[in-house]
């Protein structure tokens, strides 16, 4: 088992319990998408897995190592994390990505470190921006830099919090295709939070639905029922097949239907 999360309970002082006995497991070469409405605990769960937030209860294991007992440098060699919001400081793209190699460095960057960075810049189309400063980039470009930095860590598990939130349609598909390729090629595991259910259907091997801090359902994309999505998000939906791909479509409300009738 590449990643095992068991009975995580966590919260913040001002908001009480956010996660209540959440658990799942993931094999190498697989992607798990965490889905659910705002405030369901998706980001909090990623922060607990990465050790940024100490849970009140529970265990997180990566390749049988207890993450919550590891030194931060050891955690960084096992887990790569891309936050939803990232600071755009006065740092060049090349240097920002090179920081991802820090857990593997002894003194200064080796030829191997530089080769890993060069490969990541190339795969994400960042070479033309290598000498630009982060505060000169668009939100989407900055997101790609952060993904590149996590990739060069060569982690066993990649954690991504809304990795496509700042990207246009083409870049969303390109980035998720790349992530899936990296997961398969290097036999790692990836956990990502998403708001777009259809991206989860398309790119994830497993979907984990959170509602009010608890696991409401876990299923493969082909097994998810419309009733589950409706119950989690509070909106009636249909799941249809389109070009061999399952797609979630919200049903038109009675009010919007009446509006269309009046307009005609």
Order of alpha helices (4+ residues) and beta strands (2+ residues): beta-beta-beta-alpha-beta-beta-alpha-beta-alpha-alpha-alpha-beta-alpha-beta-alpha-beta-beta-alpha-beta-beta-alpha
